[in-house]
C-alpha cells in the first residue's frame, strides 16, 4: 500500500491527514468548510483514494487558509505516498461532463510544478464559499507535489457544476497517473531515469 500521514500546524490551521493511494474511495473528512469537504469526498470517491482528514482553521476569518493549507498537505501526502515513482503511468487525463459543464483535466507527474487553470467560474460564491479559492487549492497542491496540472473548462455556466467537474475530472486523471503499470512496474517513466 502506498500511504502517507501528514501533520501540519500553523497559527492559521492545524491539519492531520492520512492518504492511501491504493484505496477504495473511503473517506472521513472534516475541514469545517462544507463545500471543501464535499469536493474532497468526490475527489476520493472518483480517484479511489482513501482519505482521513481533519482540519481546524481560522474559518471565522474566511476559508482561504483552510483551503490553501489542505491543498498543501494533500499534495505533500501524494508526494510521499508515491515514493520513488517506479512503475507509475505518470500521465493521466479525463474529460468529464457534469450536466451543462464539461471539464478537461490532464496531469503529468513530472517532478516539476505547474498549474494551468483555464476555467472561469461564473459566480464569486457558492453558498458562503469563495470560488476563487479553487485555484488556490490546486496551487497549494502542485507546490508540494511537483507535477503539471492542466484544467480547462470546455463548457459550463453553473459554478457548482464547474467546480464539481474539476474535482471529479482531476480525480480520474490522478487515478490514472499514479496507477502502477504492471508491465513496467520496476521502471521510472522517464528517459532521465529519475523524476
N, CA, C and O of each residue as an XYZ file, in Angstrom:
780
protein
N       0.837     -1.187      0.000
C       0.000      0.000      0.000
C       0.878      1.245      0.000
O       1.857      1.328      0.742
N       0.517      2.210     -0.840
C       1.251      3.481     -0.903
C       0.481      4.502     -0.061
O      -0.540      5.047     -0.481
N       1.007      4.736      1.132
C       0.300      5.553      2.117
C       1.191      6.674      2.629
O       2.415      6.625      2.505
N       0.551      7.684      3.207
C       1.292      8.783      3.839
C       0.444      9.369      4.953
O      -0.786      9.367      4.894
N       1.127      9.868      5.962
C       0.490     10.604      7.055
C       1.158     11.963      7.162
O       2.384     12.058      7.225
N       0.357     13.003      7.182
C       0.860     14.379      7.216
C       0.222     15.122      8.395
O      -0.989     15.064      8.606
N       1.053     15.808      9.140
C       0.571     16.731     10.164
C       1.216     18.082      9.900
O       2.414     18.171      9.630
N       0.411     19.125      9.979
C       0.922     20.480      9.754
C       0.158     21.447     10.644
O      -1.069     21.529     10.585
N       0.895     22.172     11.465
C       0.265     23.118     12.375
C       0.898     24.481     12.193
O       2.119     24.626     12.260
N       0.054     25.486     11.960
C       0.499     26.871     11.867
C      -0.395     27.707     12.787
O      -1.262     27.168     13.476
N      -0.185     28.998     12.795
C      -1.063     29.878     13.562
C      -2.463     29.987     12.943
O      -3.382     30.528     13.557
N      -2.610     29.463     11.714
C      -3.879     29.592     10.992
C      -4.639     28.278     10.854
O      -5.869     28.272     10.815
N      -3.905     27.159     10.780
C      -4.558     25.859     10.611
C      -3.810     24.770     11.372
O      -2.615     24.880     11.648
N      -4.553     23.716     11.701
C      -3.997     22.516     12.324
C      -4.585     21.333     11.563
O      -5.781     21.057     11.646
N      -3.720     20.636     10.818
C      -4.190     19.612      9.875
C      -3.543     18.272     10.176
O      -2.334     18.183     10.387
N      -4.373     17.222     10.194
C      -3.910     15.839     10.254
C      -4.571     15.086      9.117
O      -5.789     15.134      8.946
N      -3.749     14.389      8.338
C      -4.218     13.779      7.093
C      -3.575     12.416      6.912
O      -2.374     12.254      7.129
N      -4.374     11.441      6.515
C      -3.879     10.114      6.138
C      -4.407      9.808      4.743
O      -5.596      9.968      4.466
N      -3.507      9.366      3.869
C      -3.860      9.079      2.475
C      -3.378      7.694      2.091
O      -2.262      7.295      2.425
N      -4.234      6.962      1.382
C      -3.865      5.689      0.771
C      -4.199      5.787     -0.714
O      -5.367      5.865     -1.094
N      -3.162      5.784     -1.550
C      -3.380      5.899     -2.996
C      -4.067      4.670     -3.575
O      -4.724      4.755     -4.613
N      -3.918      3.527     -2.910
C      -4.447      2.268     -3.430
C      -5.675      1.832     -2.636
O      -5.793      0.676     -2.231
N      -6.570      2.764     -2.427
C      -7.728      2.503     -1.600
C      -8.969      2.163     -2.401
O      -8.900      1.637     -3.511
N     -10.113      2.482     -1.799
C     -11.403      2.175     -2.407
C     -12.318      3.398     -2.472
O     -13.474      3.297     -2.885
N     -11.791      4.552     -2.059
C     -12.594      5.764     -2.046
C     -13.187      6.063     -0.681
O     -14.022      6.959     -0.555
N     -12.769      5.329      0.344
C     -13.266      5.582      1.707
C     -12.740      6.925      2.197
O     -11.578      7.264      1.976
N     -13.599      7.680      2.861
C     -13.172      8.989      3.347
C     -13.858      9.366      4.649
O     -15.026      9.054      4.878
N     -13.101     10.040      5.485
C     -13.619     10.722      6.678
C     -12.983     12.097      6.662
O     -11.795     12.242      6.951
N     -13.769     13.104      6.324
C     -13.231     14.438      6.048
C     -13.998     15.482      6.858
O     -15.227     15.534      6.823
N     -13.259     16.300      7.579
C     -13.866     17.427      8.292
C     -12.890     18.589      8.299
O     -11.908     18.587      9.041
N     -13.170     19.582      7.463
C     -12.330     20.785      7.400
C     -13.047     21.999      7.991
O     -12.494     23.099      8.019
N     -14.272     21.800      8.461
C     -15.124     22.903      8.910
C     -15.506     23.845      7.763
O     -15.931     24.979      7.985
N     -15.346     23.351      6.547
C     -15.780     24.053      5.338
C     -16.568     23.036      4.508
O     -15.990     22.204      3.807
N     -17.883     23.120      4.601
C     -18.731     22.095      3.998
C     -18.509     21.893      2.513
O     -18.514     20.757      2.038
N     -18.314     22.975      1.771
C     -18.137     22.846      0.325
C     -16.824     22.139      0.001
O     -16.784     21.292     -0.893
N     -15.747     22.477      0.718
C     -14.466     21.798      0.507
C     -14.585     20.326      0.866
O     -14.078     19.468      0.143
N     -15.247     20.025      1.973
C     -15.459     18.623      2.350
C     -16.138     17.866      1.211
O     -15.727     16.760      0.858
N     -17.170     18.466      0.646
C     -17.924     17.830     -0.442
C     -17.026     17.570     -1.653
O     -17.077     16.485     -2.232
N     -16.210     18.544     -2.041
C     -15.330     18.376     -3.197
C     -14.281     17.293     -2.938
O     -13.967     16.511     -3.836
N     -13.742     17.241     -1.725
C     -12.741     16.213     -1.396
C     -13.370     14.823     -1.321
O     -12.728     13.832     -1.670
N     -14.611     14.745     -0.870
C     -15.319     13.462     -0.882
C     -15.472     12.954     -2.313
O     -15.284     11.768     -2.585
N     -15.816     13.871     -3.230
C     -15.935     13.492     -4.642
C     -14.584     13.076     -5.210
O     -14.492     12.104     -5.960
N     -13.534     13.819     -4.850
C     -12.183     13.526     -5.332
C     -11.743     12.130     -4.896
O     -11.196     11.374     -5.699
N     -11.976     11.788     -3.638
C     -11.548     10.475     -3.160
C     -12.407      9.366     -3.764
O     -11.891      8.305     -4.119
N     -13.709      9.605     -3.881
C     -14.595      8.580     -4.424
C     -14.259      8.255     -5.875
O     -14.233      7.086     -6.259
N     -14.001      9.285     -6.683
C     -13.727      9.068     -8.103
C     -12.273      8.667     -8.361
O     -11.976      8.036     -9.376
N     -11.370      9.027     -7.452
C      -9.976      8.622     -7.594
C      -9.664      7.291     -6.947
O      -8.604      6.710     -7.182
N     -10.603      6.800     -6.120
C     -10.408      5.572     -5.335
C      -9.224      5.718     -4.380
O      -8.468      4.774     -4.150
N      -9.085      6.923     -3.833
C      -8.095      7.186     -2.796
C      -8.812      7.155     -1.446
O      -9.928      7.660     -1.331
N      -8.185      6.569     -0.427
C      -8.725      6.649      0.928
C      -8.129      7.883      1.594
O      -6.924      8.122      1.520
N      -8.992      8.667      2.248
C      -8.533      9.910      2.866
C      -9.215     10.124      4.202
O     -10.441     10.182      4.290
N      -8.398     10.242      5.245
C      -8.855     10.711      6.551
C      -8.244     12.090      6.744
O      -7.024     12.244      6.683
N      -9.083     13.091      6.978
C      -8.603     14.464      7.046
C      -9.378     15.234      8.102
O     -10.608     15.261      8.104
N      -8.630     15.856      8.991
C      -9.233     16.757      9.976
C      -8.448     18.052      9.963
O      -7.221     18.053     10.068
N      -9.168     19.152      9.833
C      -8.546     20.468      9.817
C      -9.308     21.414     10.725
O     -10.522     21.573     10.597
N      -8.590     22.035     11.635
C      -9.135     23.144     12.418
C      -8.449     24.406     11.909
O      -7.221     24.495     11.911
N      -9.234     25.365     11.482
C      -8.636     26.570     10.916
C      -9.384     27.823     11.324
O     -10.411     27.765     12.000
N      -8.851     28.947     10.902
C      -9.438     30.245     11.243
C     -10.596     30.589     10.301
O     -10.584     31.615      9.622
N     -11.590     29.705     10.281
C     -12.717     29.887      9.369
C     -13.620     31.046      9.802
O     -14.503     31.457      9.049
N     -13.402     31.575     11.011
C     -14.136     32.771     11.430
C     -13.677     33.993     10.617
O     -14.392     34.989     10.512
N     -12.448     33.891     10.036
C     -11.952     34.950      9.150
C     -12.544     34.733      7.761
O     -13.328     35.545      7.271
N     -12.157     33.633      7.143
C     -12.731     33.127      5.899
C     -12.133     31.745      5.679
O     -11.469     31.212      6.568
N     -12.359     31.156      4.505
C     -11.890     29.794      4.251
C     -10.526     29.734      3.557
O     -10.042     28.647      3.245
N      -9.907     30.884      3.316
C      -8.693     30.923      2.496
C      -7.580     30.041      3.059
O      -7.052     29.186      2.348
N      -7.220     30.237      4.322
C      -6.097     29.485      4.882
C      -6.395     27.993      4.941
O      -5.518     27.168      4.686
N      -7.629     27.652      5.276
C      -8.014     26.242      5.330
C      -7.878     25.592      3.959
O      -7.282     24.522      3.835
N      -8.418     26.221      2.945
C      -8.399     25.649      1.590
C      -6.969     25.518      1.089
O      -6.583     24.460      0.591
N      -6.182     26.573      1.213
C      -4.803     26.538      0.725
C      -3.973     25.505      1.475
O      -3.224     24.747      0.858
N      -4.097     25.465      2.798
C      -3.272     24.557      3.595
C      -3.671     23.099      3.411
O      -2.817     22.213      3.457
N      -4.951     22.841      3.205
C      -5.371     21.468      2.900
C      -4.792     21.044      1.549
O      -4.351     19.905      1.397
N      -4.791     21.949      0.571
C      -4.158     21.648     -0.724
C      -2.683     21.330     -0.564
O      -2.177     20.389     -1.176
N      -1.989     22.111      0.258
C      -0.565     21.882      0.525
C      -0.351     20.502      1.140
O       0.535     19.760      0.717
N      -1.161     20.164      2.135
C      -1.000     18.879      2.831
C      -1.374     17.693      1.943
O      -0.716     16.653      1.992
N      -2.415     17.838      1.139
C      -2.797     16.740      0.249
C      -1.717     16.510     -0.802
O      -1.392     15.365     -1.116
N      -1.156     17.594     -1.350
C      -0.049     17.451     -2.294
C       1.147     16.766     -1.661
O       1.762     15.893     -2.274
N       1.483     17.154     -0.438
C       2.608     16.538      0.273
C       2.356     15.050      0.494
O       3.273     14.237      0.373
N       1.115     14.693      0.817
C       0.769     13.293      1.030
C       0.912     12.486     -0.258
O       1.451     11.380     -0.236
N       0.437     13.026     -1.378
C       0.619     12.352     -2.665
C       2.107     12.148     -2.939
O       2.519     11.071     -3.369
N       2.908     13.173     -2.692
C       4.340     13.103     -2.976
C       5.023     12.030     -2.139
O       5.881     11.305     -2.643
N       4.653     11.920     -0.872
C       5.254     10.908     -0.001
C       4.758      9.517     -0.351
O       5.542      8.569     -0.388
N       3.451      9.385     -0.611
C       2.863      8.073     -0.853
C       3.367      7.442     -2.149
O       3.443      6.218     -2.255
N       3.706      8.265     -3.122
C       4.092      7.726     -4.431
C       5.542      7.245     -4.463
O       5.983      6.644     -5.442
N       6.273      7.515     -3.391
C       7.641      7.026     -3.218
C       8.552      7.445     -4.365
O       8.605      8.620     -4.728
N       9.275      6.469     -4.936
C      10.267      6.787     -5.973
C       9.663      6.868     -7.374
O      10.380      7.101     -8.348
N       8.362      6.677     -7.477
C       7.600      6.796     -8.729
C       7.862      5.643     -9.697
O       7.475      5.712    -10.863
N       8.511      4.597     -9.221
C       8.719      3.423    -10.083
C       7.386      2.815    -10.484
O       6.503      2.598     -9.655
N       7.265      2.546    -11.784
C       6.120      1.816    -12.292
C       4.860      2.622    -12.519
O       3.894      2.095    -13.071
N       4.832      3.900    -12.107
C       3.604      4.674    -12.310
C       3.396      4.968    -13.794
O       4.347      5.002    -14.574
N       2.161      5.177    -14.161
C       1.871      5.524    -15.553
C       2.291      6.953    -15.869
O       2.522      7.291    -17.030
N       2.390      7.794    -14.842
C       2.878      9.163    -14.902
C       1.867     10.143    -15.488
O       1.661     11.216    -14.921
N       1.242      9.807    -16.590
C       0.297     10.712    -17.254
C      -1.140     10.253    -17.026
O      -1.417      9.057    -16.934
N      -2.036     11.210    -16.937
C      -3.454     10.895    -16.874
C      -4.267     12.065    -17.396
O      -3.876     13.222    -17.237
N      -5.390     11.767    -18.016
C      -6.281     12.832    -18.483
C      -7.710     12.312    -18.484
O      -7.951     11.107    -18.565
N      -8.644     13.237    -18.393
C     -10.052     12.855    -18.385
C     -10.899     14.059    -18.796
O     -10.630     15.190    -18.390
N     -11.905     13.803    -19.592
C     -12.903     14.821    -19.925
C     -14.197     14.406    -19.240
O     -14.751     13.341    -19.511
N     -14.664     15.268    -18.350
C     -15.808     14.908    -17.529
C     -16.997     15.832    -17.773
O     -16.878     17.049    -17.633
N     -18.150     15.254    -18.141
C     -19.372     16.050    -18.241
C     -20.068     16.102    -16.885
O     -20.194     15.079    -16.211
N     -20.514     17.275    -16.489
C     -21.302     17.453    -15.261
C     -22.478     18.336    -15.644
O     -22.412     19.561    -15.543
N     -23.550     17.700    -16.081
C     -24.701     18.418    -16.628
C     -24.228     19.321    -17.781
O     -23.685     18.821    -18.766
N     -24.424     20.623    -17.670
C     -24.028     21.523    -18.778
C     -22.533     21.815    -18.788
O     -22.015     22.355    -19.765
N     -21.833     21.463    -17.711
C     -20.394     21.723    -17.617
C     -19.602     20.571    -18.239
O     -19.984     19.405    -18.138
N     -18.505     20.927    -18.876
C     -17.606     19.937    -19.464
C     -16.182     20.363    -19.122
O     -15.731     21.435    -19.524
N     -15.477     19.508    -18.372
C     -14.154     19.846    -17.850
C     -13.120     18.862    -18.357
O     -13.296     17.647    -18.259
N     -12.049     19.396    -18.895
C     -10.894     18.599    -19.303
C      -9.790     18.803    -18.269
O      -9.499     19.930    -17.868
N      -9.184     17.701    -17.847
C      -8.003     17.807    -16.984
C      -6.943     16.844    -17.495
O      -7.245     15.781    -18.039
N      -5.695     17.247    -17.303
C      -4.559     16.394    -17.668
C      -3.451     16.638    -16.656
O      -3.226     17.768    -16.222
N      -2.756     15.556    -16.283
C      -1.674     15.675    -15.308
C      -0.446     14.918    -15.799
O      -0.543     13.912    -16.501
N       0.698     15.433    -15.409
C       1.987     14.792    -15.668
C       2.770     14.835    -14.362
O       3.141     15.910    -13.889
N       3.019     13.673    -13.787
C       3.815     13.599    -12.562
C       5.272     13.662    -12.995
O       5.944     12.642    -13.150
N       5.734     14.879    -13.182
C       6.988     15.162    -13.870
C       8.131     15.565    -12.954
O       9.287     15.601    -13.378
N       7.813     15.872    -11.689
C       8.835     16.426    -10.810
C       8.977     17.934    -10.950
O       9.849     18.543    -10.329
N       8.115     18.536    -11.770
C       8.126     19.985    -11.978
C       6.723     20.525    -11.724
O       5.739     19.984    -12.229
N       6.642     21.586    -10.943
C       5.342     22.141    -10.554
C       4.831     23.138    -11.583
O       5.531     24.077    -11.963
N       3.600     22.919    -12.024
C       2.955     23.877    -12.915
C       1.448     23.694    -12.824
O       0.947     22.570    -12.809
N       0.736     24.805    -12.763
C      -0.723     24.770    -12.810
C      -1.197     25.679    -13.920
O      -0.894     26.872    -13.930
N      -1.947     25.112    -14.861
C      -2.633     25.890    -15.884
C      -4.126     25.802    -15.566
O      -4.760     24.773    -15.801
N      -4.672     26.879    -15.037
C      -6.064     26.910    -14.603
C      -6.851     27.784    -15.574
O      -6.902     29.005    -15.428
N      -7.457     27.146    -16.557
C      -8.211     27.855    -17.592
C      -9.692     27.481    -17.438
O     -10.284     26.818    -18.290
N     -10.261     27.933    -16.316
C     -11.638     27.559    -16.013
C     -12.326     28.719    -15.311
O     -12.319     28.807    -14.083
N     -12.912     29.596    -16.089
C     -13.636     30.718    -15.500
C     -14.843     30.181    -14.729
O     -15.647     29.409    -15.252
N     -14.941     30.611    -13.483
C     -16.082     30.245    -12.652
C     -16.988     31.466    -12.583
O     -16.562     32.547    -12.175
N     -18.233     31.284    -12.983
C     -19.108     32.421    -13.251
C     -19.498     33.206    -12.005
O     -19.623     34.429    -12.070
N     -19.691     32.540    -10.883
C     -20.117     33.227     -9.656
C     -18.929     33.412     -8.718
O     -17.982     32.626     -8.742
N     -18.986     34.450     -7.895
C     -17.925     34.674     -6.916
C     -18.057     33.758     -5.707
O     -17.075     33.482     -5.017
N     -19.266     33.293     -5.456
C     -19.501     32.424     -4.299
C     -20.421     31.275     -4.664
O     -21.317     31.416     -5.496
N     -20.182     30.123     -4.020
C     -21.146     29.033     -3.976
C     -21.497     28.897     -2.500
O     -20.672     28.451     -1.702
N     -22.705     29.274     -2.138
C     -23.045     29.387     -0.719
C     -22.163     30.447     -0.087
O     -22.140     31.594     -0.533
N     -21.433     30.059      0.959
C     -20.511     31.002      1.614
C     -19.056     30.747      1.221
O     -18.138     31.220      1.891
N     -18.849     30.008      0.145
C     -17.508     29.628     -0.307
C     -17.071     30.521     -1.464
O     -17.786     30.654     -2.457
N     -15.888     31.136     -1.333
C     -15.338     31.966     -2.406
C     -14.773     31.074     -3.506
O     -13.845     30.302     -3.264
N     -15.322     31.177     -4.701
C     -14.929     30.264     -5.775
C     -13.490     30.478     -6.241
O     -12.900     29.566     -6.821
N     -12.906     31.657     -6.004
C     -11.505     31.888     -6.389
C     -10.552     30.978     -5.604
O      -9.394     30.820     -5.992
N     -11.025     30.384     -4.513
C     -10.179     29.517     -3.693
C      -9.892     28.170     -4.362
O      -8.976     27.460     -3.949
N     -10.659     27.819     -5.377
C     -10.391     26.554     -6.078
C      -9.003     26.590     -6.715
O      -8.249     25.622     -6.617
N      -8.672     27.685     -7.357
C      -7.335     27.816     -7.940
C      -6.281     27.786     -6.839
O      -5.230     27.172     -7.023
N      -6.528     28.428     -5.706
C      -5.566     28.433     -4.595
C      -5.327     27.027     -4.067
O      -4.201     26.677     -3.716
N      -6.388     26.216     -4.010
C      -6.245     24.835     -3.561
C      -5.270     24.079     -4.448
O      -4.347     23.432     -3.955
N      -5.478     24.162     -5.763
C      -4.624     23.393     -6.677
C      -3.224     23.974     -6.787
O      -2.277     23.237     -7.062
N      -3.070     25.274     -6.579
C      -1.720     25.853     -6.488
C      -0.969     25.286     -5.295
O       0.199     24.917     -5.416
N      -1.624     25.212     -4.147
C      -1.006     24.614     -2.971
C      -0.621     23.166     -3.224
O       0.441     22.715     -2.797
N      -1.484     22.445     -3.915
C      -1.248     21.030     -4.214
C       0.008     20.834     -5.070
O       0.868     20.019     -4.736
N       0.110     21.584     -6.179
C       1.250     21.365     -7.090
C       2.559     21.895     -6.499
O       3.637     21.480     -6.926
N       2.481     22.795     -5.535
C       3.709     23.290     -4.904
C       4.380     22.213     -4.058
O       5.600     22.227     -3.895
N       3.597     21.280     -3.517
C       4.175     20.240     -2.665
C       4.178     18.862     -3.327
O       4.823     17.937     -2.834
N       3.466     18.726     -4.433
C       3.534     17.505     -5.249
C       3.925     17.956     -6.654
O       3.059     18.267     -7.471
N       5.234     17.993     -6.935
C       5.693     18.578     -8.207
C       5.143     17.819     -9.420
O       5.604     16.730     -9.761
N       4.161     18.424    -10.043
C       3.527     17.834    -11.215
C       2.907     18.964    -12.023
O       2.678     20.062    -11.516
N       2.644     18.675    -13.275
C       1.950     19.629    -14.137
C       0.470     19.276    -14.144
O       0.092     18.140    -14.431
N      -0.359     20.258    -13.825
C      -1.809     20.062    -13.800
C      -2.442     21.081    -14.739
O      -2.234     22.287    -14.605
N      -3.211     20.577    -15.680
C      -3.927     21.434    -16.622
C      -5.424     21.231    -16.420
O      -5.915     20.103    -16.411
N      -6.134     22.330    -16.260
C      -7.586     22.315    -16.073
C      -8.184     23.270    -17.104
O      -7.809     24.441    -17.172
N      -9.108     22.764    -17.896
C      -9.744     23.610    -18.910
C     -11.246     23.376    -18.905
O     -11.721     22.248    -19.031
N     -11.974     24.465    -18.757
C     -13.437     24.395    -18.871
C     -13.796     24.483    -20.351
O     -13.520     25.488    -21.007
N     -14.410     23.428    -20.866
C     -14.846     23.422    -22.258
C     -16.256     23.978    -22.395
O     -16.614     24.517    -23.442
N     -17.066     23.847    -21.328
C     -18.415     24.391    -21.301
C     -18.841     24.470    -19.843
O     -18.287     23.783    -18.985
N     -19.831     25.316    -19.574
C     -20.364     25.360    -18.220
C     -20.827     26.744    -17.817
O     -20.218     27.753    -18.172
N     -21.917     26.771    -17.069
C     -22.478     28.019    -16.560
C     -22.655     27.971    -15.048
O     -22.389     28.957    -14.360
N     -23.098     26.842    -14.529
C     -23.366     26.708    -13.106
C     -22.055     26.504    -12.349
O     -21.320     25.553    -12.615
N     -21.768     27.393    -11.414
C     -20.471     27.365    -10.726
C     -20.264     26.089     -9.930
O     -19.159     25.547     -9.907
N     -21.311     25.604     -9.277
C     -21.186     24.344     -8.533
C     -20.810     23.208     -9.485
O     -19.927     22.408     -9.179
N     -21.475     23.138    -10.630
C     -21.183     22.082    -11.604
C     -19.755     22.189    -12.134
O     -19.080     21.172    -12.301
N     -19.291     23.405    -12.398
C     -17.932     23.602    -12.916
C     -16.904     23.113    -11.902
O     -15.984     22.376    -12.255
N     -17.057     23.519    -10.650
C     -16.090     23.131     -9.618
C     -16.155     21.630     -9.359
O     -15.121     20.974     -9.232
N     -17.356     21.092     -9.283
C     -17.501     19.644     -9.090
C     -16.857     18.887    -10.245
O     -16.198     17.868    -10.039
N     -17.052     19.391    -11.455
C     -16.418     18.767    -12.622
C     -14.904     18.787    -12.537
O     -14.244     17.827    -12.935
N     -14.347     19.882    -12.016
C     -12.889     19.991    -11.863
C     -12.372     18.914    -10.925
O     -11.413     18.216    -11.253
N     -12.995     18.770     -9.762
C     -12.512     17.793     -8.787
C     -12.709     16.359     -9.268
O     -11.835     15.517     -9.059
N     -13.834     16.069     -9.907
C     -14.069     14.716    -10.415
C     -13.122     14.385    -11.561
O     -12.572     13.285    -11.618
N     -12.930     15.337    -12.475
C     -12.048     15.101    -13.612
C     -10.609     14.886    -13.141
O      -9.927     13.975    -13.611
N     -10.154     15.726    -12.212
C      -8.790     15.561    -11.702
C      -8.637     14.269    -10.912
O      -7.571     13.653    -10.939
N      -9.671     13.855    -10.218
C      -9.615     12.573     -9.522
C      -9.333     11.449    -10.502
O      -8.489     10.589    -10.248
N     -10.044     11.457    -11.624
C      -9.852     10.407    -12.640
C      -8.481     10.519    -13.297
O      -7.851      9.505    -13.597
N      -8.017     11.746    -13.521
C      -6.693     11.926    -14.125
C      -5.592     11.448    -13.199
O      -4.673     10.754    -13.634
N      -5.674     11.814    -11.914
C      -4.656     11.362    -10.961
C      -4.728      9.863    -10.718
O      -3.702      9.204    -10.548
N      -5.940      9.329    -10.703
C      -6.094      7.869    -10.555
C      -5.310      7.141    -11.645
O      -4.625      6.153    -11.379
N      -5.422      7.643    -12.871
C      -4.685      7.041    -13.996
C      -3.185      7.261    -13.854
O      -2.402      6.335    -14.070
N      -2.776      8.466    -13.497
C      -1.349      8.813    -13.464
C      -0.579      8.066    -12.378
O       0.575      7.692    -12.588
N      -1.203      7.845    -11.222
C      -0.484      7.169    -10.122
C      -0.583      5.655    -10.209
O       0.096      4.941     -9.471
N      -1.426      5.165    -11.105
C      -1.609      3.725    -11.248
C      -0.300      3.042    -11.648
O       0.469      3.567    -12.453
N      -0.067      1.876    -11.078
C       1.124      1.108    -11.425
C       0.876      0.371    -12.736
O      -0.128     -0.325    -12.894
N       1.796      0.533    -13.661
C       1.772     -0.194    -14.934
C       2.499     -1.512    -14.710
O       3.727     -1.541    -14.625
N       1.746     -2.601    -14.613
C       2.320     -3.894    -14.242
C       3.437     -4.345    -15.199
O       4.363     -5.046    -14.791
N       3.343     -3.945    -16.448
C       4.353     -4.352    -17.430
C       5.699     -3.672    -17.164
O       6.754     -4.224    -17.477
N       5.651     -2.469    -16.583
C       6.868     -1.692    -16.353
C       6.989     -1.293    -14.876
O       7.425     -0.186    -14.558
N       6.601     -2.202    -13.988
C       6.491     -1.893    -12.557
C       7.810     -1.496    -11.915
O       7.811     -0.860    -10.861
N       8.934     -1.856    -12.528
C      10.238     -1.574    -11.927
C      10.987     -0.453    -12.641
O      12.178     -0.247    -12.408
N      10.282      0.269    -13.510
C      10.931      1.328    -14.293
C      10.445      2.708    -13.876
O       9.275      2.892    -13.538
N      11.348      3.668    -13.902
C      10.970      5.075    -13.754
C      10.505      5.557    -15.117
O      11.243      5.421    -16.093
N       9.282      6.126    -15.218
C       8.757      6.516    -16.531
C       9.355      7.834    -17.044
O       8.646      8.815    -17.265
N      10.683      7.822    -17.226
C      11.374      8.996    -17.768
C      12.690      8.551    -18.380
O      13.368      7.679    -17.835
N      13.052      9.140    -19.500
C      14.344      8.823    -20.112
C      15.499      9.318    -19.263
O      16.637      8.890    -19.456
N      15.220     10.223    -18.316
C      16.267     10.707    -17.417
C      16.658      9.669    -16.373
O      17.744      9.724    -15.797
N      15.736      8.704    -16.137
C      15.976      7.710    -15.099
C      15.581      8.174    -13.723
O      15.761      7.448    -12.745
N      15.041      9.377    -13.630
C      14.596      9.932    -12.355
C      13.499     10.949    -12.625
O      13.499     11.622    -13.655
N      12.564     11.052    -11.687
C      11.522     12.091    -11.772
C      11.671     12.964    -10.529
O      10.914     13.918    -10.350
